[in-house]
Amino acid sequence: MINFYPVHVYVSNYRIYASLEKANFDSSHTKPIKSLFAVLNLKEIKAMKMKLFIYDLDINSFDKMQDAINDCQTQMNN
């Protein structure tokens, strides 16, 4: 069983970070930092905390946290 979680993440240079501070620290000034809500599984969240890069371009992203929560519930019930 895979557990999915809605999280607020920041994206810079195809790297996904758990916090804006990490994104600001590692980004170049020429690339904008995008804020979004994403649905990640536990393995991906652990990788973010270890500061590994995530190259999975199929990660679900949403403009609103409620949309991410709804997607989590759908995936958990499948």
PyMOL Python script that loads the backbone (N, CA, C, O; Angstrom):
from pymol import cmd

cmd.read_pdbstr("""\
ATOM      1  N   MET A   1       0.840  -1.186   0.000  1.00  0.00           N
ATOM      2  CA  MET A   1       0.000   0.000   0.000  1.00  0.00           C
ATOM      3  C   MET A   1       0.880   1.243   0.000  1.00  0.00           C
ATOM      4  O   MET A   1       1.814   1.344   0.795  1.00  0.00           O
ATOM      5  N   ILE A   2       0.588   2.184  -0.884  1.00  0.00           N
ATOM      6  CA  ILE A   2       1.341   3.432  -0.966  1.00  0.00           C
ATOM      7  C   ILE A   2       0.487   4.539  -0.380  1.00  0.00           C
ATOM      8  O   ILE A   2      -0.679   4.694  -0.744  1.00  0.00           O
ATOM      9  N   ASN A   3       1.065   5.305   0.522  1.00  0.00           N
ATOM     10  CA  ASN A   3       0.359   6.438   1.102  1.00  0.00           C
ATOM     11  C   ASN A   3       0.720   7.719   0.363  1.00  0.00           C
ATOM     12  O   ASN A   3       1.897   8.032   0.188  1.00  0.00           O
ATOM     13  N   PHE A   4      -0.291   8.452  -0.069  1.00  0.00           N
ATOM     14  CA  PHE A   4      -0.085   9.710  -0.768  1.00  0.00           C
ATOM     15  C   PHE A   4      -0.420  10.874   0.154  1.00  0.00           C
ATOM     16  O   PHE A   4      -1.305  10.765   1.002  1.00  0.00           O
ATOM     17  N   TYR A   5       0.287  11.989  -0.012  1.00  0.00           N
ATOM     18  CA  TYR A   5       0.090  13.156   0.835  1.00  0.00           C
ATOM     19  C   TYR A   5       0.081  14.421  -0.018  1.00  0.00           C
ATOM     20  O   TYR A   5       0.879  14.545  -0.947  1.00  0.00           O
ATOM     21  N   PRO A   6      -0.824  15.369   0.290  1.00  0.00           N
ATOM     22  CA  PRO A   6      -0.769  16.663  -0.392  1.00  0.00           C
ATOM     23  C   PRO A   6       0.256  17.546   0.309  1.00  0.00           C
ATOM     24  O   PRO A   6       0.232  17.668   1.534  1.00  0.00           O
ATOM     25  N   VAL A   7       1.147  18.157  -0.446  1.00  0.00           N
ATOM     26  CA  VAL A   7       2.167  19.016   0.155  1.00  0.00           C
ATOM     27  C   VAL A   7       2.317  20.294  -0.656  1.00  0.00           C
ATOM     28  O   VAL A   7       2.044  20.320  -1.856  1.00  0.00           O
ATOM     29  N   HIS A   8       2.756  21.356   0.018  1.00  0.00           N
ATOM     30  CA  HIS A   8       3.057  22.623  -0.649  1.00  0.00           C
ATOM     31  C   HIS A   8       4.543  22.596  -0.960  1.00  0.00           C
ATOM     32  O   HIS A   8       5.368  22.518  -0.049  1.00  0.00           O
ATOM     33  N   VAL A   9       4.886  22.659  -2.224  1.00  0.00           N
ATOM     34  CA  VAL A   9       6.286  22.558  -2.625  1.00  0.00           C
ATOM     35  C   VAL A   9       6.670  23.741  -3.505  1.00  0.00           C
ATOM     36  O   VAL A   9       5.820  24.477  -4.007  1.00  0.00           O
ATOM     37  N   TYR A  10       7.956  23.893  -3.668  1.00  0.00           N
ATOM     38  CA  TYR A  10       8.504  24.945  -4.513  1.00  0.00           C
ATOM     39  C   TYR A  10       9.416  24.290  -5.536  1.00  0.00           C
ATOM     40  O   TYR A  10      10.203  23.403  -5.205  1.00  0.00           O
ATOM     41  N   VAL A  11       9.304  24.733  -6.776  1.00  0.00           N
ATOM     42  CA  VAL A  11      10.036  24.100  -7.863  1.00  0.00           C
ATOM     43  C   VAL A  11      11.017  25.099  -8.463  1.00  0.00           C
ATOM     44  O   VAL A  11      10.661  26.245  -8.738  1.00  0.00           O
ATOM     45  N   SER A  12      12.238  24.660  -8.660  1.00  0.00           N
ATOM     46  CA  SER A  12      13.256  25.494  -9.285  1.00  0.00           C
ATOM     47  C   SER A  12      14.167  24.592 -10.088  1.00  0.00           C
ATOM     48  O   SER A  12      14.761  23.663  -9.541  1.00  0.00           O
ATOM     49  N   ASN A  13      14.287  24.855 -11.395  1.00  0.00           N
ATOM     50  CA  ASN A  13      15.232  24.082 -12.203  1.00  0.00           C
ATOM     51  C   ASN A  13      14.918  22.591 -12.208  1.00  0.00           C
ATOM     52  O   ASN A  13      15.841  21.777 -12.201  1.00  0.00           O
ATOM     53  N   TYR A  14      13.666  22.218 -12.221  1.00  0.00           N
ATOM     54  CA  TYR A  14      13.238  20.820 -12.181  1.00  0.00           C
ATOM     55  C   TYR A  14      13.610  20.117 -10.884  1.00  0.00           C
ATOM     56  O   TYR A  14      13.613  18.887 -10.827  1.00  0.00           O
ATOM     57  N   ARG A  15      13.922  20.876  -9.849  1.00  0.00           N
ATOM     58  CA  ARG A  15      14.179  20.291  -8.535  1.00  0.00           C
ATOM     59  C   ARG A  15      12.990  20.649  -7.665  1.00  0.00           C
ATOM     60  O   ARG A  15      12.486  21.770  -7.728  1.00  0.00           O
ATOM     61  N   ILE A  16      12.550  19.724  -6.870  1.00  0.00           N
ATOM     62  CA  ILE A  16      11.390  19.976  -6.021  1.00  0.00           C
ATOM     63  C   ILE A  16      11.860  20.007  -4.575  1.00  0.00           C
ATOM     64  O   ILE A  16      12.550  19.098  -4.114  1.00  0.00           O
ATOM     65  N   TYR A  17      11.482  21.055  -3.871  1.00  0.00           N
ATOM     66  CA  TYR A  17      11.916  21.248  -2.497  1.00  0.00           C
ATOM     67  C   TYR A  17      10.723  21.348  -1.570  1.00  0.00           C
ATOM     68  O   TYR A  17       9.639  21.763  -1.983  1.00  0.00           O
ATOM     69  N   ALA A  18      10.920  20.971  -0.326  1.00  0.00           N
ATOM     70  CA  ALA A  18       9.836  21.012   0.643  1.00  0.00           C
ATOM     71  C   ALA A  18       9.601  22.416   1.183  1.00  0.00           C
ATOM     72  O   ALA A  18       8.532  22.687   1.730  1.00  0.00           O
ATOM     73  N   SER A  19      10.544  23.292   1.049  1.00  0.00           N
ATOM     74  CA  SER A  19      10.372  24.624   1.617  1.00  0.00           C
ATOM     75  C   SER A  19      10.950  25.685   0.694  1.00  0.00           C
ATOM     76  O   SER A  19      11.833  25.413  -0.119  1.00  0.00           O
ATOM     77  N   LEU A  20      10.432  26.898   0.837  1.00  0.00           N
ATOM     78  CA  LEU A  20      10.908  28.015   0.026  1.00  0.00           C
ATOM     79  C   LEU A  20      12.363  28.331   0.351  1.00  0.00           C
ATOM     80  O   LEU A  20      13.112  28.750  -0.531  1.00  0.00           O
ATOM     81  N   GLU A  21      12.777  28.138   1.603  1.00  0.00           N
ATOM     82  CA  GLU A  21      14.155  28.430   1.988  1.00  0.00           C
ATOM     83  C   GLU A  21      15.140  27.563   1.205  1.00  0.00           C
ATOM     84  O   GLU A  21      16.172  28.054   0.748  1.00  0.00           O
ATOM     85  N   LYS A  22      14.826  26.280   1.049  1.00  0.00           N
ATOM     86  CA  LYS A  22      15.704  25.397   0.273  1.00  0.00           C
ATOM     87  C   LYS A  22      15.739  25.825  -1.189  1.00  0.00           C
ATOM     88  O   LYS A  22      16.798  25.820  -1.816  1.00  0.00           O
ATOM     89  N   ALA A  23      14.585  26.196  -1.728  1.00  0.00           N
ATOM     90  CA  ALA A  23      14.530  26.596  -3.134  1.00  0.00           C
ATOM     91  C   ALA A  23      15.338  27.862  -3.359  1.00  0.00           C
ATOM     92  O   ALA A  23      16.059  27.963  -4.352  1.00  0.00           O
ATOM     93  N   ASN A  24      15.233  28.824  -2.460  1.00  0.00           N
ATOM     94  CA  ASN A  24      15.992  30.067  -2.585  1.00  0.00           C
ATOM     95  C   ASN A  24      17.483  29.821  -2.453  1.00  0.00           C
ATOM     96  O   ASN A  24      18.280  30.441  -3.156  1.00  0.00           O
ATOM     97  N   PHE A  25      17.868  28.923  -1.560  1.00  0.00           N
ATOM     98  CA  PHE A  25      19.282  28.659  -1.313  1.00  0.00           C
ATOM     99  C   PHE A  25      19.964  28.031  -2.518  1.00  0.00           C
ATOM    100  O   PHE A  25      21.119  28.344  -2.806  1.00  0.00           O
ATOM    101  N   ASP A  26      19.267  27.152  -3.225  1.00  0.00           N
ATOM    102  CA  ASP A  26      19.900  26.386  -4.292  1.00  0.00           C
ATOM    103  C   ASP A  26      19.599  26.876  -5.709  1.00  0.00           C
ATOM    104  O   ASP A  26      20.101  26.294  -6.671  1.00  0.00           O
ATOM    105  N   SER A  27      18.807  27.911  -5.859  1.00  0.00           N
ATOM    106  CA  SER A  27      18.402  28.306  -7.209  1.00  0.00           C
ATOM    107  C   SER A  27      19.299  29.399  -7.769  1.00  0.00           C
ATOM    108  O   SER A  27      19.899  30.175  -7.024  1.00  0.00           O
ATOM    109  N   SER A  28      19.380  29.446  -9.080  1.00  0.00           N
ATOM    110  CA  SER A  28      20.077  30.551  -9.722  1.00  0.00           C
ATOM    111  C   SER A  28      19.087  31.695  -9.887  1.00  0.00           C
ATOM    112  O   SER A  28      17.876  31.473  -9.888  1.00  0.00           O
ATOM    113  N   HIS A  29      19.583  32.897 -10.023  1.00  0.00           N
ATOM    114  CA  HIS A  29      18.702  34.065 -10.100  1.00  0.00           C
ATOM    115  C   HIS A  29      18.018  34.190 -11.458  1.00  0.00           C
ATOM    116  O   HIS A  29      17.092  34.988 -11.604  1.00  0.00           O
ATOM    117  N   THR A  30      18.448  33.432 -12.437  1.00  0.00           N
ATOM    118  CA  THR A  30      17.849  33.538 -13.768  1.00  0.00           C
ATOM    119  C   THR A  30      16.586  32.702 -13.914  1.00  0.00           C
ATOM    120  O   THR A  30      15.802  32.935 -14.834  1.00  0.00           O
ATOM    121  N   LYS A  31      16.371  31.734 -13.029  1.00  0.00           N
ATOM    122  CA  LYS A  31      15.198  30.862 -13.129  1.00  0.00           C
ATOM    123  C   LYS A  31      14.214  31.200 -12.019  1.00  0.00           C
ATOM    124  O   LYS A  31      14.605  31.310 -10.857  1.00  0.00           O
ATOM    125  N   PRO A  32      12.944  31.365 -12.361  1.00  0.00           N
ATOM    126  CA  PRO A  32      11.957  31.682 -11.325  1.00  0.00           C
ATOM    127  C   PRO A  32      11.633  30.466 -10.461  1.00  0.00           C
ATOM    128  O   PRO A  32      11.759  29.320 -10.893  1.00  0.00           O
ATOM    129  N   ILE A  33      11.217  30.744  -9.244  1.00  0.00           N
ATOM    130  CA  ILE A  33      10.776  29.684  -8.338  1.00  0.00           C
ATOM    131  C   ILE A  33       9.266  29.628  -8.403  1.00  0.00           C
ATOM    132  O   ILE A  33       8.594  30.631  -8.164  1.00  0.00           O
ATOM    133  N   LYS A  34       8.727  28.467  -8.722  1.00  0.00           N
ATOM    134  CA  LYS A  34       7.285  28.293  -8.840  1.00  0.00           C
ATOM    135  C   LYS A  34       6.756  27.578  -7.609  1.00  0.00           C
ATOM    136  O   LYS A  34       7.310  26.572  -7.165  1.00  0.00           O
ATOM    137  N   SER A  35       5.673  28.118  -7.068  1.00  0.00           N
ATOM    138  CA  SER A  35       5.022  27.492  -5.923  1.00  0.00           C
ATOM    139  C   SER A  35       3.822  26.709  -6.423  1.00  0.00           C
ATOM    140  O   SER A  35       3.055  27.206  -7.248  1.00  0.00           O
ATOM    141  N   LEU A  36       3.652  25.491  -5.933  1.00  0.00           N
ATOM    142  CA  LEU A  36       2.491  24.693  -6.315  1.00  0.00           C
ATOM    143  C   LEU A  36       2.171  23.694  -5.219  1.00  0.00           C
ATOM    144  O   LEU A  36       2.948  23.503  -4.284  1.00  0.00           O
ATOM    145  N   PHE A  37       1.030  23.069  -5.349  1.00  0.00           N
ATOM    146  CA  PHE A  37       0.650  21.985  -4.445  1.00  0.00           C
ATOM    147  C   PHE A  37       0.827  20.686  -5.207  1.00  0.00           C
ATOM    148  O   PHE A  37       0.474  20.599  -6.383  1.00  0.00           O
ATOM    149  N   ALA A  38       1.362  19.692  -4.554  1.00  0.00           N
ATOM    150  CA  ALA A  38       1.641  18.433  -5.235  1.00  0.00           C
ATOM    151  C   ALA A  38       1.168  17.263  -4.393  1.00  0.00           C
ATOM    152  O   ALA A  38       1.014  17.363  -3.176  1.00  0.00           O
ATOM    153  N   VAL A  39       0.946  16.166  -5.072  1.00  0.00           N
ATOM    154  CA  VAL A  39       0.616  14.919  -4.399  1.00  0.00           C
ATOM    155  C   VAL A  39       1.832  14.009  -4.530  1.00  0.00           C
ATOM    156  O   VAL A  39       2.202  13.598  -5.630  1.00  0.00           O
ATOM    157  N   LEU A  40       2.440  13.705  -3.404  1.00  0.00           N
ATOM    158  CA  LEU A  40       3.643  12.883  -3.397  1.00  0.00           C
ATOM    159  C   LEU A  40       3.414  11.653  -2.540  1.00  0.00           C
ATOM    160  O   LEU A  40       2.594  11.666  -1.622  1.00  0.00           O
ATOM    161  N   ASN A  41       4.140  10.594  -2.846  1.00  0.00           N
ATOM    162  CA  ASN A  41       4.064   9.431  -1.961  1.00  0.00           C
ATOM    163  C   ASN A  41       5.181   9.517  -0.927  1.00  0.00           C
ATOM    164  O   ASN A  41       6.067  10.366  -1.024  1.00  0.00           O
ATOM    165  N   LEU A  42       5.128   8.634   0.057  1.00  0.00           N
ATOM    166  CA  LEU A  42       6.047   8.719   1.186  1.00  0.00           C
ATOM    167  C   LEU A  42       7.506   8.636   0.754  1.00  0.00           C
ATOM    168  O   LEU A  42       8.355   9.319   1.328  1.00  0.00           O
ATOM    169  N   LYS A  43       7.812   7.819  -0.240  1.00  0.00           N
ATOM    170  CA  LYS A  43       9.194   7.677  -0.723  1.00  0.00           C
ATOM    171  C   LYS A  43       9.702   8.996  -1.294  1.00  0.00           C
ATOM    172  O   LYS A  43      10.849   9.375  -1.061  1.00  0.00           O
ATOM    173  N   GLU A  44       8.844   9.699  -2.046  1.00  0.00           N
ATOM    174  CA  GLU A  44       9.251  10.976  -2.627  1.00  0.00           C
ATOM    175  C   GLU A  44       9.457  12.031  -1.550  1.00  0.00           C
ATOM    176  O   GLU A  44      10.369  12.852  -1.643  1.00  0.00           O
ATOM    177  N   ILE A  45       8.600  12.008  -0.520  1.00  0.00           N
ATOM    178  CA  ILE A  45       8.742  12.981   0.569  1.00  0.00           C
ATOM    179  C   ILE A  45      10.046  12.739   1.319  1.00  0.00           C
ATOM    180  O   ILE A  45      10.741  13.694   1.664  1.00  0.00           O
ATOM    181  N   LYS A  46      10.389  11.486   1.578  1.00  0.00           N
ATOM    182  CA  LYS A  46      11.652  11.170   2.249  1.00  0.00           C
ATOM    183  C   LYS A  46      12.835  11.628   1.402  1.00  0.00           C
ATOM    184  O   LYS A  46      13.819  12.136   1.940  1.00  0.00           O
ATOM    185  N   ALA A  47      12.749  11.457   0.098  1.00  0.00           N
ATOM    186  CA  ALA A  47      13.831  11.890  -0.787  1.00  0.00           C
ATOM    187  C   ALA A  47      13.996  13.402  -0.720  1.00  0.00           C
ATOM    188  O   ALA A  47      15.120  13.904  -0.745  1.00  0.00           O
ATOM    189  N   MET A  48      12.884  14.137  -0.635  1.00  0.00           N
ATOM    190  CA  MET A  48      12.962  15.595  -0.532  1.00  0.00           C
ATOM    191  C   MET A  48      13.662  15.999   0.754  1.00  0.00           C
ATOM    192  O   MET A  48      14.491  16.909   0.747  1.00  0.00           O
ATOM    193  N   LYS A  49      13.341  15.335   1.858  1.00  0.00           N
ATOM    194  CA  LYS A  49      13.953  15.680   3.141  1.00  0.00           C
ATOM    195  C   LYS A  49      15.450  15.401   3.120  1.00  0.00           C
ATOM    196  O   LYS A  49      16.221  16.078   3.801  1.00  0.00           O
ATOM    197  N   MET A  50      15.865  14.398   2.336  1.00  0.00           N
ATOM    198  CA  MET A  50      17.281  14.088   2.220  1.00  0.00           C
ATOM    199  C   MET A  50      17.954  14.975   1.171  1.00  0.00           C
ATOM    200  O   MET A  50      19.158  14.868   0.939  1.00  0.00           O
ATOM    201  N   LYS A  51      17.183  15.835   0.550  1.00  0.00           N
ATOM    202  CA  LYS A  51      17.670  16.760  -0.468  1.00  0.00           C
ATOM    203  C   LYS A  51      18.171  16.052  -1.708  1.00  0.00           C
ATOM    204  O   LYS A  51      19.147  16.486  -2.319  1.00  0.00           O
ATOM    205  N   LEU A  52      17.525  14.980  -2.083  1.00  0.00           N
ATOM    206  CA  LEU A  52      17.813  14.330  -3.355  1.00  0.00           C
ATOM    207  C   LEU A  52      16.950  14.972  -4.429  1.00  0.00           C
ATOM    208  O   LEU A  52      15.901  15.540  -4.126  1.00  0.00           O
ATOM    209  N   PHE A  53      17.378  14.885  -5.663  1.00  0.00           N
ATOM    210  CA  PHE A  53      16.592  15.446  -6.759  1.00  0.00           C
ATOM    211  C   PHE A  53      15.496  14.472  -7.156  1.00  0.00           C
ATOM    212  O   PHE A  53      15.699  13.258  -7.126  1.00  0.00           O
ATOM    213  N   ILE A  54      14.349  14.992  -7.522  1.00  0.00           N
ATOM    214  CA  ILE A  54      13.241  14.174  -8.001  1.00  0.00           C
ATOM    215  C   ILE A  54      13.015  14.525  -9.466  1.00  0.00           C
ATOM    216  O   ILE A  54      12.700  15.672  -9.785  1.00  0.00           O
ATOM    217  N   TYR A  55      13.170  13.566 -10.346  1.00  0.00           N
ATOM    218  CA  TYR A  55      13.015  13.819 -11.777  1.00  0.00           C
ATOM    219  C   TYR A  55      11.726  13.242 -12.335  1.00  0.00           C
ATOM    220  O   TYR A  55      11.561  13.157 -13.552  1.00  0.00           O
ATOM    221  N   ASP A  56      10.822  12.851 -11.470  1.00  0.00           N
ATOM    222  CA  ASP A  56       9.559  12.280 -11.916  1.00  0.00           C
ATOM    223  C   ASP A  56       8.651  13.401 -12.402  1.00  0.00           C
ATOM    224  O   ASP A  56       8.056  14.114 -11.594  1.00  0.00           O
ATOM    225  N   LEU A  57       8.542  13.561 -13.724  1.00  0.00           N
ATOM    226  CA  LEU A  57       7.740  14.651 -14.278  1.00  0.00           C
ATOM    227  C   LEU A  57       6.257  14.341 -14.265  1.00  0.00           C
ATOM    228  O   LEU A  57       5.443  15.174 -14.664  1.00  0.00           O
ATOM    229  N   ASP A  58       5.893  13.135 -13.804  1.00  0.00           N
ATOM    230  CA  ASP A  58       4.481  12.763 -13.724  1.00  0.00           C
ATOM    231  C   ASP A  58       3.870  13.080 -12.369  1.00  0.00           C
ATOM    232  O   ASP A  58       2.744  12.666 -12.092  1.00  0.00           O
ATOM    233  N   ILE A  59       4.585  13.802 -11.523  1.00  0.00           N
ATOM    234  CA  ILE A  59       4.032  14.168 -10.220  1.00  0.00           C
ATOM    235  C   ILE A  59       2.816  15.050 -10.436  1.00  0.00           C
ATOM    236  O   ILE A  59       2.867  16.019 -11.192  1.00  0.00           O
ATOM    237  N   ASN A  60       1.724  14.709  -9.770  1.00  0.00           N
ATOM    238  CA  ASN A  60       0.503  15.503  -9.897  1.00  0.00           C
ATOM    239  C   ASN A  60       0.681  16.827  -9.171  1.00  0.00           C
ATOM    240  O   ASN A  60       1.114  16.853  -8.019  1.00  0.00           O
ATOM    241  N   SER A  61       0.350  17.924  -9.838  1.00  0.00           N
ATOM    242  CA  SER A  61       0.439  19.231  -9.196  1.00  0.00           C
ATOM    243  C   SER A  61      -0.870  19.983  -9.382  1.00  0.00           C
ATOM    244  O   SER A  61      -1.582  19.787 -10.367  1.00  0.00           O
ATOM    245  N   PHE A  62      -1.173  20.847  -8.418  1.00  0.00           N
ATOM    246  CA  PHE A  62      -2.451  21.545  -8.387  1.00  0.00           C
ATOM    247  C   PHE A  62      -2.250  22.980  -7.929  1.00  0.00           C
ATOM    248  O   PHE A  62      -1.276  23.296  -7.246  1.00  0.00           O
ATOM    249  N   ASP A  63      -3.178  23.843  -8.311  1.00  0.00           N
ATOM    250  CA  ASP A  63      -3.115  25.241  -7.894  1.00  0.00           C
ATOM    251  C   ASP A  63      -3.678  25.453  -6.496  1.00  0.00           C
ATOM    252  O   ASP A  63      -3.349  26.443  -5.843  1.00  0.00           O
ATOM    253  N   LYS A  64      -4.520  24.542  -6.028  1.00  0.00           N
ATOM    254  CA  LYS A  64      -5.157  24.692  -4.718  1.00  0.00           C
ATOM    255  C   LYS A  64      -4.911  23.446  -3.877  1.00  0.00           C
ATOM    256  O   LYS A  64      -4.897  22.325  -4.384  1.00  0.00           O
ATOM    257  N   MET A  65      -4.720  23.668  -2.588  1.00  0.00           N
ATOM    258  CA  MET A  65      -4.490  22.550  -1.683  1.00  0.00           C
ATOM    259  C   MET A  65      -5.687  21.604  -1.652  1.00  0.00           C
ATOM    260  O   MET A  65      -5.504  20.390  -1.567  1.00  0.00           O
ATOM    261  N   GLN A  66      -6.903  22.135  -1.718  1.00  0.00           N
ATOM    262  CA  GLN A  66      -8.081  21.269  -1.668  1.00  0.00           C
ATOM    263  C   GLN A  66      -8.104  20.306  -2.848  1.00  0.00           C
ATOM    264  O   GLN A  66      -8.513  19.154  -2.699  1.00  0.00           O
ATOM    265  N   ASP A  67      -7.668  20.765  -4.022  1.00  0.00           N
ATOM    266  CA  ASP A  67      -7.593  19.878  -5.186  1.00  0.00           C
ATOM    267  C   ASP A  67      -6.586  18.752  -4.943  1.00  0.00           C
ATOM    268  O   ASP A  67      -6.817  17.609  -5.337  1.00  0.00           O
ATOM    269  N   ALA A  68      -5.468  19.085  -4.293  1.00  0.00           N
ATOM    270  CA  ALA A  68      -4.465  18.065  -3.974  1.00  0.00           C
ATOM    271  C   ALA A  68      -5.019  17.062  -2.964  1.00  0.00           C
ATOM    272  O   ALA A  68      -4.785  15.860  -3.081  1.00  0.00           O
ATOM    273  N   ILE A  69      -5.753  17.564  -1.972  1.00  0.00           N
ATOM    274  CA  ILE A  69      -6.357  16.678  -0.970  1.00  0.00           C
ATOM    275  C   ILE A  69      -7.356  15.737  -1.628  1.00  0.00           C
ATOM    276  O   ILE A  69      -7.381  14.542  -1.330  1.00  0.00           O
ATOM    277  N   ASN A  70      -8.182  16.279  -2.526  1.00  0.00           N
ATOM    278  CA  ASN A  70      -9.160  15.445  -3.231  1.00  0.00           C
ATOM    279  C   ASN A  70      -8.470  14.358  -4.048  1.00  0.00           C
ATOM    280  O   ASN A  70      -8.931  13.217  -4.084  1.00  0.00           O
ATOM    281  N   ASP A  71      -7.357  14.712  -4.711  1.00  0.00           N
ATOM    282  CA  ASP A  71      -6.621  13.734  -5.504  1.00  0.00           C
ATOM    283  C   ASP A  71      -6.015  12.651  -4.606  1.00  0.00           C
ATOM    284  O   ASP A  71      -5.996  11.474  -4.967  1.00  0.00           O
ATOM    285  N   CYS A  72      -5.525  13.056  -3.443  1.00  0.00           N
ATOM    286  CA  CYS A  72      -4.989  12.079  -2.484  1.00  0.00           C
ATOM    287  C   CYS A  72      -6.060  11.077  -2.093  1.00  0.00           C
ATOM    288  O   CYS A  72      -5.823   9.869  -2.085  1.00  0.00           O
ATOM    289  N   GLN A  73      -7.238  11.587  -1.768  1.00  0.00           N
ATOM    290  CA  GLN A  73      -8.325  10.707  -1.349  1.00  0.00           C
ATOM    291  C   GLN A  73      -8.710   9.747  -2.468  1.00  0.00           C
ATOM    292  O   GLN A  73      -9.000   8.577  -2.215  1.00  0.00           O
ATOM    293  N   THR A  74      -8.714  10.237  -3.699  1.00  0.00           N
ATOM    294  CA  THR A  74      -9.039   9.386  -4.844  1.00  0.00           C
ATOM    295  C   THR A  74      -8.007   8.273  -5.000  1.00  0.00           C
ATOM    296  O   THR A  74      -8.366   7.112  -5.197  1.00  0.00           O
ATOM    297  N   GLN A  75      -6.712   8.630  -4.911  1.00  0.00           N
ATOM    298  CA  GLN A  75      -5.656   7.631  -5.076  1.00  0.00           C
ATOM    299  C   GLN A  75      -5.642   6.621  -3.935  1.00  0.00           C
ATOM    300  O   GLN A  75      -5.365   5.442  -4.153  1.00  0.00           O
ATOM    301  N   MET A  76      -5.939   7.074  -2.725  1.00  0.00           N
ATOM    302  CA  MET A  76      -5.936   6.167  -1.577  1.00  0.00           C
ATOM    303  C   MET A  76      -7.104   5.188  -1.639  1.00  0.00           C
ATOM    304  O   MET A  76      -7.025   4.089  -1.091  1.00  0.00           O
ATOM    305  N   ASN A  77      -8.189   5.584  -2.306  1.00  0.00           N
ATOM    306  CA  ASN A  77      -9.371   4.728  -2.396  1.00  0.00           C
ATOM    307  C   ASN A  77      -9.353   3.811  -3.614  1.00  0.00           C
ATOM    308  O   ASN A  77     -10.256   2.990  -3.772  1.00  0.00           O
ATOM    309  N   ASN A  78      -8.351   3.930  -4.473  1.00  0.00           N
ATOM    310  CA  ASN A  78      -8.253   3.069  -5.661  1.00  0.00           C
ATOM    311  C   ASN A  78      -7.584   1.757  -5.329  1.00  0.00           C
ATOM    312  O   ASN A  78      -7.417   0.910  -6.206  1.00  0.00           O
TER     313      ASN A  78
END
""", "prot")
cmd.dss("prot")
cmd.show_as("cartoon", "prot")
cmd.util.cbc("prot")
cmd.orient("prot")
